[in-house]
Amino acid sequence: MERDSQENSRHPIQQDGGFDTVGSIATNVEDGFTMAAVGDLLLARPVTKGRHPGFDDLVKILHDADVTFGNMETNILDVRSKGCPQAEYGGAYCISAPELGSDLKAMGFNMVSRANNHTLDWGVEGMRETTRALDENGIIHAGAGENLAQAGAARFLETARGRVALISLAASFTPMSRACDPAGEAPGRPGLNALRLDKSIVVLPEMLESLRQVRAALPNYNPAGQDPSRVVLGGVTFKTGDKAGYSFEADPRDVADILRNVRRGKQFSDFCIATNHGHTPGNWSSERPDYEQSFARRLIDAGADAYVGHGPHQLRGIEIYKGRPIFYSLGNFFCEDLRTPLGADMYAVYGKDPKIDTDAEVTIDEVYKGYPSPEGFVDALPDQIYYESVVSVSRYVDNQLAELRLYPIELGHLKRFANRGVPRLAAVPQAVAILGRLQELSQPFGPKIEIEDGVGLIRLPPSLAQ
């Protein structure tokens, strides 16, 4: 017993994430390990056998990596026999043909996240069919399950250079898609791993005073116990700040659960990816929400080797924190605009009649209304920014991030709707423009992005990778 006690004292697993060699927080991969990461996979049908000039060049980049990750923002099922469109859905009914599972494998994807606002577009049955399609093709996935414990758990990929863990969560989701654990006799609920956010609207001090007067004029106003720094009207919280905008606070219960899953995932792996799907403050914004930087850093402190954000369908900045990459959004990798079939509820939202109008006419309307003109985007067509992104490839030497390559892509923005949305490497002038925008977005976070032959490079000397 005394010997066991001494051994345990030399090898504790601390609860703050700072554990030692028993559950080391350090990256632990073979030299040359690479992670390719992209953003949203919004596609409706297989593409590898289609006519998509330039796509094969991207497939080679994906195949060359040890782990290739993307956010699976669709469901894979045959709607003729499984699933049905839900009354509550993520803004569009995202569905893909059953053959997509094998097509993703052919592209090189071996890890995908599942937690996002489309996880339950086609119900629990659609979620389960997607699980089956990915499992059958050996694609590791995380973020959805039969209860919260399953949805939040890390899933693991074995590679020749190390075992990789994936934890997937969503900060933007439909309320009924949030998974929960059993409680007493009540069973658990299938769904996704959610990070709930408490939203406030930030206003200038004089604006808050006007809102305070409005609140005082309403029936049943009780001044007792009112917080002088905040005003709640119609369930909306307003608070003061230097600039009008939106503020978000992450639910501490969800954060604690996610941190534990990241810590546990790293204890059983050599490299841990944490991925978050969120649209806040809105798809119109290229700026991260105010909660996200501290949240991403806490995940890295808990053991994550990379934080990959996606959801707003456009690029956001890149940060290097303690030698580990934080991608606040990698935009779209696929963005096929035409989807079929659609639920009747979506026809109603856009004022269409399924006996007269077509699925294509509804989804085109959804694209124009769902992709608003971004802030300050003047030099191109209003929605072009949603069809430009990067493929990121991180390379590791001596268990440290040595280099991050950023390959600019474009998704055929000017093609007809039936053909656009499949990526290819951007021509050099467009690539330089994309990387220039990413340089500007990343400038507040510090990393220097060099541009060489239309490819972005972030190099980390050993002294900066600590």
C-alpha positions in Angstrom: 0.0 0.0 0.0 2.9 2.3 0.8 4.5 1.8 -2.6 1.2 2.4 -4.4 0.8 5.6 -2.4 4.2 6.8 -3.5 3.6 5.9 -7.1 0.3 7.8 -7.1 2.0 10.9 -5.6 4.5 10.9 -8.4 1.9 10.5 -11.1 -1.2 12.4 -10.2 -4.0 13.2 -12.6 -4.9 16.7 -11.6 -8.4 18.0 -12.1 -7.5 21.3 -13.6 -6.1 19.7 -16.8 -2.5 20.1 -15.8 -1.9 16.4 -15.5 1.5 14.8 -15.9 2.7 11.8 -17.8 -0.2 9.5 -16.8 -2.6 11.7 -18.7 -0.2 14.1 -20.4 -1.6 17.3 -21.7 1.3 17.6 -24.2 1.0 16.8 -27.9 2.3 13.2 -28.4 2.5 12.5 -32.1 5.3 11.2 -34.5 7.2 13.8 -36.4 5.4 14.9 -39.6 2.0 14.4 -38.2 -0.5 16.6 -40.2 -4.1 17.7 -39.6 -6.1 18.9 -42.5 -9.2 20.8 -41.3 -12.0 22.4 -43.3 -15.3 24.1 -42.4 -18.9 23.1 -43.3 -19.7 20.1 -45.5 -23.0 21.3 -47.1 -23.6 18.9 -49.9 -26.5 16.9 -51.2 -25.0 14.3 -53.5 -21.7 12.5 -54.2 -19.1 14.5 -56.1 -16.0 12.4 -56.6 -17.3 10.8 -59.8 -18.7 14.0 -61.2 -17.4 16.7 -63.5 -15.7 19.2 -61.1 -12.5 20.5 -62.6 -9.8 21.2 -60.0 -11.5 19.2 -57.2 -9.0 16.3 -57.5 -6.2 18.7 -56.5 -7.9 19.3 -53.2 -8.6 15.6 -52.7 -4.8 15.0 -52.9 -4.3 17.5 -50.0 -7.0 15.8 -47.9 -5.5 12.3 -48.6 -2.0 13.4 -47.6 -3.0 14.3 -44.0 -3.0 11.9 -41.1 -6.4 13.2 -40.0 -8.8 15.1 -42.3 -11.6 16.9 -40.5 -14.8 18.6 -41.6 -18.1 19.6 -40.1 -20.9 17.3 -41.3 -23.7 19.7 -41.7 -26.2 17.4 -43.4 -28.0 14.1 -42.9 -27.3 11.0 -44.9 -30.5 9.0 -45.5 -33.0 7.6 -48.0 -36.1 9.6 -47.2 -38.2 7.1 -49.1 -37.9 4.7 -46.2 -36.3 6.6 -43.2 -36.9 9.8 -41.4 -39.2 12.8 -42.0 -38.8 16.6 -42.0 -39.2 18.0 -38.5 -41.4 21.0 -37.7 -38.4 22.5 -36.0 -35.3 22.5 -38.3 -32.1 24.4 -38.7 -33.2 27.0 -41.3 -33.1 24.5 -44.2 -33.7 20.8 -44.5 -30.2 19.5 -45.1 -30.2 16.0 -46.6 -27.8 14.0 -48.7 -28.0 10.9 -50.8 -27.1 7.5 -49.1 -24.0 7.3 -51.3 -22.4 10.3 -49.6 -20.9 8.2 -46.8 -18.6 6.3 -49.2 -18.0 9.5 -51.2 -16.7 11.3 -48.1 -14.3 8.4 -47.4 -13.1 8.5 -51.0 -12.3 12.2 -50.6 -10.1 11.4 -47.6 -12.3 12.5 -44.7 -11.8 10.3 -41.7 -13.2 12.5 -38.9 -16.3 14.7 -38.9 -18.3 16.6 -36.3 -22.0 16.1 -36.0 -23.2 18.7 -33.5 -24.8 21.6 -35.4 -28.2 23.2 -36.1 -29.1 20.6 -38.8 -28.4 17.4 -36.7 -32.1 16.6 -36.3 -33.6 18.2 -39.4 -34.9 14.7 -40.3 -35.6 13.5 -36.8 -33.9 11.0 -34.6 -34.3 8.4 -37.3 -32.4 10.7 -39.7 -29.7 11.1 -37.1 -29.4 7.4 -36.6 -29.2 6.7 -40.4 -26.4 9.3 -40.7 -24.6 7.5 -37.9 -25.0 4.2 -39.7 -23.7 5.6 -43.0 -20.6 7.0 -41.4 -19.9 3.9 -39.3 -20.2 1.7 -42.4 -17.5 3.7 -44.1 -15.1 3.9 -41.1 -15.5 7.7 -40.6 -15.1 8.7 -37.0 -17.7 11.1 -35.8 -18.7 12.9 -32.6 -21.3 15.3 -31.3 -24.5 13.3 -31.6 -25.8 10.3 -29.7 -28.6 8.5 -27.9 -28.0 10.7 -24.8 -25.8 13.6 -23.7 -23.0 11.3 -22.4 -22.7 9.7 -25.9 -23.1 13.0 -27.8 -20.4 14.7 -25.7 -17.9 11.9 -25.5 -14.6 11.9 -27.4 -14.4 9.5 -30.4 -11.0 8.2 -31.5 -9.1 7.7 -34.8 -6.0 5.5 -35.0 -3.3 6.8 -37.3 0.2 5.7 -38.0 1.5 8.8 -36.2 -0.8 8.8 -33.1 -4.3 8.3 -31.8 -6.6 11.3 -32.4 -9.6 12.3 -30.3 -12.5 14.4 -31.5 -15.0 16.3 -29.2 -17.9 18.0 -31.1 -20.3 20.6 -29.7 -22.7 23.2 -31.0 -23.4 26.7 -29.7 -26.1 27.2 -32.4 -28.8 24.5 -32.4 -32.5 24.0 -32.5 -33.9 23.7 -28.9 -35.4 20.3 -29.3 -32.2 18.8 -30.7 -30.3 19.1 -27.4 -29.4 15.7 -25.9 -29.9 15.0 -22.2 -28.9 12.2 -19.8 -31.3 9.9 -17.9 -32.7 11.3 -14.6 -34.3 8.8 -12.3 -36.9 6.9 -14.2 -36.8 9.3 -17.1 -34.7 8.0 -20.0 -32.1 10.0 -21.8 -32.9 12.0 -24.9 -31.2 11.5 -28.3 -29.6 14.6 -29.8 -26.5 16.8 -29.9 -23.9 18.0 -27.5 -25.0 21.6 -26.8 -23.3 24.7 -25.4 -26.1 27.0 -24.3 -25.5 30.7 -24.6 -27.2 33.5 -22.7 -27.6 36.4 -25.1 -27.6 40.1 -24.1 -27.8 43.3 -26.3 -25.2 45.9 -25.5 -26.3 49.5 -25.7 -24.8 52.9 -24.8 -25.5 54.3 -21.3 -28.0 56.8 -22.5 -29.9 54.1 -24.4 -30.1 52.0 -21.3 -31.7 54.9 -19.4 -34.3 55.2 -22.1 -35.0 51.5 -21.8 -35.2 51.8 -18.1 -37.9 54.4 -18.5 -39.9 52.2 -20.9 -39.7 49.3 -18.4 -40.9 51.6 -15.6 -43.9 52.6 -17.7 -45.1 49.0 -18.2 -47.8 47.4 -16.1 -46.7 45.3 -13.1 -43.3 46.9 -12.9 -41.6 46.2 -9.6 -38.4 48.3 -8.9 -37.4 46.1 -6.0 -34.3 44.0 -6.7 -33.7 45.4 -10.2 -30.0 45.2 -11.4 -29.0 48.9 -12.1 -26.6 47.7 -14.8 -29.2 45.8 -16.8 -32.7 46.1 -18.1 -34.9 43.2 -19.1 -37.7 43.9 -21.6 -39.8 41.1 -23.1 -37.3 38.5 -22.0 -34.4 40.4 -23.7 -31.5 41.6 -21.5 -29.9 44.9 -22.3 -26.6 46.1 -20.7 -24.2 49.0 -21.2 -21.0 49.0 -23.2 -18.7 51.2 -25.3 -20.2 49.9 -28.5 -23.7 48.6 -29.4 -23.8 44.9 -30.3 -24.4 41.5 -28.8 -22.8 39.7 -25.9 -22.9 36.0 -25.0 -22.3 34.1 -21.8 -21.7 30.3 -21.9 -23.7 28.1 -19.6 -21.3 27.1 -16.8 -22.8 23.6 -16.5 -22.3 22.9 -20.2 -18.8 24.4 -20.1 -17.8 22.1 -17.1 -19.1 19.1 -18.9 -17.3 19.9 -22.2 -14.0 20.6 -20.4 -14.3 17.3 -18.7 -14.9 15.5 -22.0 -11.9 17.3 -23.5 -9.7 16.3 -20.6 -10.9 12.7 -20.8 -10.4 12.7 -24.5 -6.8 13.8 -24.3 -6.0 11.3 -21.5 -6.8 8.5 -24.0 -5.2 10.1 -27.1 -2.1 11.6 -28.5 -3.8 14.6 -30.2 -7.2 16.1 -29.3 -9.4 18.2 -31.6 -12.3 20.3 -30.1 -14.8 21.6 -32.6 -17.6 24.1 -32.1 -20.5 25.0 -34.5 -21.9 28.5 -33.9 -23.5 31.3 -35.9 -23.2 34.0 -33.3 -23.3 36.9 -33.4 -24.7 36.3 -37.0 -23.7 35.0 -40.4 -23.2 38.6 -41.4 -20.3 39.0 -39.1 -16.6 38.1 -39.6 -15.9 38.8 -35.9 -16.0 36.0 -33.3 -18.6 36.3 -30.5 -17.2 37.8 -27.3 -17.4 34.5 -25.3 -15.4 32.4 -27.7 -11.8 33.4 -27.2 -11.7 32.6 -23.5 -13.8 29.5 -24.1 -11.4 28.2 -26.8 -8.4 28.9 -24.6 -10.0 27.0 -21.7 -10.4 24.0 -24.0 -6.8 24.1 -25.0 -5.8 24.4 -21.3 -7.9 21.3 -20.7 -6.0 19.3 -23.3 -7.2 20.2 -26.8 -4.4 20.4 -29.4 -6.6 22.3 -31.8 -9.9 24.3 -31.7 -11.8 24.3 -35.0 -14.8 26.7 -35.3 -17.4 26.7 -38.1 -21.0 27.8 -38.7 -21.1 31.4 -39.9 -20.2 30.2 -43.5 -17.4 32.7 -43.8 -13.8 32.9 -42.6 -12.9 34.4 -39.2 -9.5 34.9 -37.7 -6.8 32.5 -36.6 -5.0 32.6 -33.3 -2.1 30.6 -32.0 -2.4 30.0 -28.3 0.3 28.1 -26.4 1.5 26.7 -29.7 -1.9 25.4 -30.7 -4.2 26.7 -33.5 -7.5 28.3 -32.9 -9.6 28.6 -36.0 -12.6 30.9 -35.2 -14.3 29.8 -38.5 -13.1 27.9 -41.5 -16.1 28.9 -43.6 -17.6 26.5 -46.1 -15.8 23.6 -47.8 -18.9 22.5 -49.7 -21.9 24.7 -50.3 -24.2 23.1 -52.7 -27.2 25.4 -52.9 -29.9 23.1 -54.3 -31.3 20.5 -51.9 -34.1 18.0 -52.3 -36.5 16.9 -50.9 -37.8 19.7 -48.6 -40.4 19.7 -45.9 -43.7 21.6 -46.4 -42.8 23.9 -43.5 -40.0 25.4 -45.5 -42.3 26.0 -48.5 -44.6 27.9 -46.1 -41.7 30.1 -44.7 -40.8 31.3 -48.1 -44.4 31.7 -49.4 -44.2 28.9 -51.9 -46.7 26.3 -52.9 -45.4 22.7 -53.3 -48.0 22.1 -55.9 -46.7 25.0 -58.0 -43.1 25.8 -57.0 -40.1 23.5 -56.9 -37.5 22.6 -54.3 -34.9 24.5 -56.3 -37.0 27.7 -56.2 -37.4 27.4 -52.5 -33.7 26.8 -51.7 -32.6 29.6 -54.1 -34.9 32.0 -52.1 -33.4 30.6 -48.9 -29.8 31.3 -50.1 -30.5 34.9 -51.0 -32.2 35.6 -47.7 -30.0 33.4 -45.5 -26.6 34.8 -46.7 -26.9 38.5 -45.9 -24.4 41.0 -47.1 -21.4 40.9 -44.7 -20.2 43.9 -42.8 -17.8 46.1 -44.8 -17.7 43.8 -47.8 -17.6 46.2 -50.8 -15.3 44.9 -53.4 -17.3 41.9 -54.6 -20.7 40.5 -55.0 -22.6 40.5 -51.7 -22.6 36.8 -51.1 -19.3 35.9 -52.7 -17.6 35.9 -49.3 -19.5 32.7 -48.4 -18.0 30.9 -51.4 -14.4 31.6 -50.5 -12.4 29.8 -47.8 -9.3 27.9 -47.0 -8.1 24.3 -46.4 -5.8 24.4 -43.3 -3.0 21.9 -42.9 -1.1 21.8 -39.6 2.3 20.0 -39.5 4.0 18.9 -36.3 7.7 18.4 -35.5 9.0 17.4 -32.0 5.4 17.4 -30.8 5.0 21.1 -31.6 3.1 22.9 -34.3 5.9 23.8 -36.8 3.9 25.1 -39.8 0.3 25.9 -40.8 -0.5 26.0 -44.5 -3.6 27.7 -45.8 -4.8 26.8 -49.2 -7.4 29.3 -50.5 -10.4 27.8 -52.3 -13.4 29.0 -54.2 -16.7 27.3 -54.6 -17.9 28.3 -58.1 -19.8 31.3 -56.9 -20.6 32.4 -60.5 -21.8 29.0 -61.7 -25.5 28.1 -62.1 -27.1 27.0 -58.9 -27.2 23.4 -59.8 -23.4 23.3 -60.3 -21.8 25.6 -57.7 -20.7 24.8 -54.3 -17.9 22.3 -55.0 -14.5 23.7 -54.1 -11.3 24.0 -56.1 -8.0 25.9 -55.4 -8.4 29.6 -56.1 -6.4 31.2 -58.9 -3.5 33.3 -57.5 -5.1 36.7 -57.7 -8.3 35.5 -55.9 -6.1 33.4 -53.5 -4.1 36.5 -52.5 -7.3 38.4 -51.9 -8.7 35.6 -49.7 -5.5 35.4 -47.7 -5.3 39.2 -47.4 -8.7 39.2 -45.8 -7.6 36.4 -43.5 -4.5 38.4 -42.5 -6.7 41.3 -41.5 -9.1 39.1 -39.6 -6.2 37.4 -37.7 -4.2 40.5 -37.0 -5.9 41.1 -33.5 -4.7 37.6 -32.5 -1.1 38.0 -33.5 -0.1 35.3 -36.0 1.8 36.5 -39.0 0.4 35.0 -42.2 2.9 35.1 -45.1 1.8 34.5 -48.7 3.9 32.5 -51.0 2.6 31.5 -54.5 -1.0 31.9 -53.4 -0.6 29.8 -50.2 -0.7 31.2 -46.7 2.0 30.2 -44.3 2.2 30.5 -40.5 5.6 29.3 -39.3 6.3 28.8 -35.6 9.9 28.8 -34.4 10.5 26.3 -31.5 10.7 29.3 -29.1 7.2 30.4 -30.0 5.6 27.0 -30.0 5.8 26.7 -26.2 
